[in-house]
């Protein structure tokens, strides 16, 4: 079989990295493509206060670029972000290392097939003296965790980077709170077209080496929690099945001081998958080979 020079050039071009997204809290102009997950239920934590509308992801230059469109209330509610991207991991959250009080989630059980390896926490608010946006990164089941305070330098919105510590490379962070649309408040089915129309929220870039250097597709879970990590909203990506109120600490909206419910008790997968660019390139190669054979 012979492949023309133009086909080879096209294959080589497919491997050239596209322009990297700008970490500013917006997907506009960043070529993320289709959403990896879209919200299925209205928010129980307040319309335009704490909501997750959709998740977008790209891998470029050895980094994961991830955007969660929506809002996070400026009262230090948390966006909890878990990655199943390496061998091993935890199907039931162990509470180790327990940074930022995350040990309150000890006993939370993820969906079957999801074993969390890494955990990130995002929150914003006024601490009594300054506006701030804080980030945590942790390697689960170890003592390795780092907390980065006020990554925007005195603001609850903006762009910045973390330092290094448990993470070997700085993590880029951007947050834009301008969304006033998307899902409404309540517990009924979300308007997914409205959710997909939202372009702003939390955006990060993280080196794949700090996610275990995954060679294939990997899984991500995002949800909104309260300030003490012990009262979960109904805002999960992948989404819950409507009608669905806040899960709280017991899965039924009750406050227990902890969080020990089982996500297997809820329909669907409360995670989404991020494909690797290699898989896309192979599909393109297959198409070129097929085209050549038909000639």
C-alpha positions in Angstrom: 0.0 0.0 0.0 1.3 3.5 -0.9 0.3 6.6 0.9 0.8 9.9 -0.9 3.0 12.7 0.4 0.0 14.9 0.9 -1.6 12.2 3.1 1.7 11.9 5.1 1.8 15.7 5.5 -1.8 15.6 6.7 -1.0 12.9 9.3 2.0 14.9 10.5 -0.1 18.0 10.8 -2.7 16.1 12.9 0.1 15.6 15.4 1.0 19.2 15.7 -0.5 20.8 18.8 -3.2 23.3 18.2 -3.0 26.7 20.0 -3.2 26.1 23.7 -6.3 27.5 25.5 -6.0 30.8 27.3 -6.6 30.1 31.0 -9.1 32.9 31.7 -12.3 31.1 32.8 -13.9 31.1 29.4 -14.1 28.5 26.6 -14.5 31.1 24.0 -11.9 30.7 21.2 -10.2 27.8 22.9 -11.4 25.0 20.6 -12.5 22.7 23.3 -15.0 21.0 21.0 -18.2 19.3 22.4 -18.9 19.1 26.1 -17.7 16.0 27.8 -20.6 16.2 30.2 -23.7 18.4 30.5 -25.8 19.1 33.6 -29.0 17.1 34.0 -30.6 18.7 37.0 -31.3 22.2 38.3 -29.1 23.5 41.1 -30.1 23.1 44.8 -27.4 25.5 45.9 -28.8 28.7 44.3 -29.3 29.8 40.7 -26.1 31.5 39.5 -24.6 31.0 42.9 -23.2 27.4 42.8 -23.9 25.5 39.6 -22.0 23.3 37.2 -23.4 23.6 33.6 -21.0 21.5 31.5 -17.4 20.2 31.4 -15.0 20.7 28.5 -11.6 19.1 28.1 -8.5 19.2 25.8 -5.1 17.7 26.0 -2.3 19.8 24.4 1.4 19.8 25.0 1.4 17.3 27.8 -1.3 19.2 29.8 -5.0 18.7 30.5 -7.0 21.8 29.9 -10.4 21.5 31.7 -13.3 24.0 32.0 -16.3 23.6 34.2 -18.8 26.2 33.2 -21.1 27.8 35.8 -20.5 29.5 39.1 -19.1 28.9 42.6 -20.5 31.0 45.4 -18.1 33.4 47.1 -18.7 31.8 50.5 -15.9 29.2 50.3 -18.2 26.5 49.0 -16.0 23.9 47.2 -15.7 22.6 43.7 -14.4 19.0 44.4 -12.5 17.6 41.4 -11.4 13.9 41.4 -9.3 12.2 38.8 -9.1 8.4 38.1 -6.1 8.6 35.9 -3.5 6.1 37.3 -3.3 2.5 38.4 -4.8 1.8 41.8 -6.7 4.5 43.5 -9.7 4.7 46.0 -13.2 3.6 45.2 -14.2 4.7 48.7 -12.6 8.0 49.9 -10.1 7.3 52.6 -9.8 10.9 53.9 -6.0 10.8 53.4 -4.3 13.2 53.3 -7.3 15.2 54.5 -6.1 18.6 53.5 -8.5 21.6 53.9 -10.8 19.4 56.1 -11.6 17.0 53.2 -11.4 14.2 55.7 -15.0 15.0 56.4 -15.8 13.1 53.1 -14.3 9.9 54.5 -16.6 7.0 53.5 -17.9 8.6 50.3 -18.1 5.8 47.7 -17.6 6.5 44.0 -19.3 4.7 41.2 -18.1 1.2 40.3 -15.2 1.6 37.9 -14.1 4.9 39.4 -11.0 4.8 41.7 -9.8 8.3 42.5 -6.1 8.9 42.5 -5.9 12.7 42.7 -8.1 15.4 44.3 -8.3 19.1 43.7 -10.4 21.7 45.7 -11.4 25.2 44.5 -13.1 27.9 46.6 -13.4 31.7 46.8 -14.6 34.3 49.2 -13.7 37.1 51.6 -11.6 36.0 54.6 -12.1 39.1 56.7 -9.3 41.0 55.2 -9.0 40.2 51.5 -10.9 38.6 48.6 -9.2 35.4 47.6 -9.4 32.3 45.5 -7.7 29.2 46.9 -6.7 25.8 45.4 -5.6 22.5 46.8 -4.0 19.5 45.1 -3.6 16.1 46.7 -2.3 12.6 45.9 -4.9 10.4 47.6 -3.8 7.7 50.0 -0.5 9.5 50.7 0.7 12.5 52.8 1.3 14.5 49.6 -0.9 17.6 49.4 -0.3 21.3 48.8 -2.6 24.3 49.5 -2.2 27.5 47.4 -3.9 30.6 48.8 -5.0 33.7 47.0 -3.8 32.5 43.5 -5.3 35.6 41.9 -3.5 38.0 44.2 -6.3 39.6 46.1 -9.3 38.8 43.9 -12.2 36.3 43.7 -12.0 36.3 39.9 -9.1 36.3 37.5 -6.2 34.2 36.4 -3.1 32.9 38.0 -0.9 29.9 38.7 -0.1 27.9 41.8 3.3 27.1 43.0 4.8 23.6 43.1 4.8 21.1 45.9 2.9 17.9 45.8 2.3 18.9 42.1 5.6 19.0 40.2 4.5 21.8 37.8 2.5 24.9 38.4 -1.3 24.6 37.8 -2.9 27.3 35.8 -6.3 28.6 37.1 -8.8 31.0 35.7 -12.3 31.9 37.0 -15.0 34.1 35.4 -18.2 34.6 37.4 -20.1 36.4 34.8 -22.7 33.7 34.1 -26.3 34.6 34.8 -27.9 31.9 32.7 -27.6 28.2 32.5 -29.5 25.9 34.8 -32.1 27.3 37.1 -32.6 26.8 40.8 -34.6 23.7 41.8 -34.5 19.9 41.6 -36.1 19.3 38.2 -34.5 18.4 34.9 -32.1 21.0 33.7 -32.5 22.8 30.4 -29.4 21.3 28.7 -29.4 23.7 25.8 -29.2 26.6 28.3 -26.5 24.7 30.1 -24.4 24.3 26.9 -24.8 28.0 26.1 -22.8 29.0 29.2 -19.1 29.7 28.3 -17.6 30.9 31.6 -16.7 29.4 34.9 -13.6 27.6 36.3 -10.7 26.7 33.9 -7.5 24.9 34.7 -4.4 23.5 33.1 -2.5 20.8 34.8 0.5 18.8 33.7 -0.4 15.1 32.8 2.6 14.0 34.9 0.7 15.4 38.0 -2.2 13.1 37.0 0.0 9.9 36.8 0.9 10.5 33.1 -2.1 8.6 31.8 -1.5 6.9 28.4 -5.1 6.4 27.6 -8.5 7.8 28.4 -9.2 8.7 32.0 -12.1 9.7 34.2 -13.0 12.9 36.0 -15.7 13.6 38.7 -16.7 17.1 39.6 -19.3 18.3 42.2 -20.1 21.3 44.4 -19.8 20.8 48.2 -20.3 23.1 51.1 -17.4 24.9 52.9 -16.8 22.0 55.3 -16.8 19.2 52.7 -19.8 17.6 54.4 -22.9 18.7 52.5 -23.0 17.9 48.8 -25.2 19.8 46.4 -27.0 18.1 43.5 -24.5 19.6 41.0 -22.4 16.7 39.7 -20.7 16.1 36.4 -21.7 13.5 35.2 -25.1 14.5 36.3 -27.7 13.0 38.6 -31.1 11.9 37.3 -33.9 14.4 37.9 -35.8 15.0 40.0 -33.0 15.2 42.6 -32.4 17.5 45.5 -29.1 18.1 47.3 -27.4 14.9 48.5 -26.2 16.4 51.8 -24.2 14.1 53.9 -26.4 11.0 53.8 -27.5 11.1 50.2 -31.0 12.2 51.1 -30.3 15.9 51.9 -29.6 15.4 55.6 -26.7 16.9 57.5 -24.6 14.3 59.4 -21.4 16.2 59.9 -19.7 13.7 57.4 -20.4 12.3 54.0 -20.8 8.6 53.6 -23.3 8.0 50.8 -22.7 5.6 47.8 -22.9 7.1 44.3 -23.8 3.6 43.0 -27.2 4.3 44.6 -27.9 7.0 42.0 -28.6 6.3 38.3 -25.9 6.8 35.7 -22.2 7.5 36.1 -21.2 10.5 38.2 -18.1 11.0 36.2 -17.1 11.8 32.6 -14.2 10.5 30.4 -11.4 12.5 28.8 -10.0 10.9 25.7 -6.3 11.2 24.8 -5.3 13.0 21.6 -3.5 9.8 20.4 -6.9 8.1 20.0 -8.1 10.9 17.7 -4.9 10.8 15.7 -5.3 7.0 15.1 -8.9 7.5 13.9 -7.6 10.1 11.4 -4.9 7.7 10.2 -7.4 5.0 9.8 -9.6 7.2 7.7 -6.6 8.1 5.5 -5.7 4.5 5.0 -9.3 3.6 4.1 -9.4 6.5 1.6 -6.2 5.3 -0.1 -7.5 1.7 -0.4 -10.7 2.9 -2.1 -8.7 4.5 -4.9 
